[in-house]
Amino acid sequence: MSTGQVACTYAATILHDDGIPITAEKIATLLKSANVAVESYWPRLFAKLAEKTNLEDLIVNAAGSGGCSVPVAMPSPSAAASAAAPAVEEKKEEPEEESDDDMSPINLFD
């Protein structure tokens, strides 16, 4: 990724998080205030992208793009609250290990 792409991505994300409409002018203003110089076409491209796509979906789906073919499902708040409650653990009896005392030595060279 180029510096222009990364800078515009961050600027668009900041605008989205603050609930501000994403326009080329607002992206350029953020970049100028951050002293980041980018080519003039990057803010326009990202503004057009924001018009056509839902950035919330891009942000949520970015977590599942690591080569995994299984969709990532976000837990609901009630599921997260129930998961936070301590679960009752059942103790399973483990089989006892066999003792080595009854084994006689084996001589491989006899």
Secondary structure, DSSP 8 states (H G I E B T S, - for coil): --HHHHHHHHHHHHHHHTT----HHHHHHHHHHTT----THHHHHHHHHHHHS-HHHHHHHHTT-SS--S------HHHHHHHHS--------------STT-----TT-
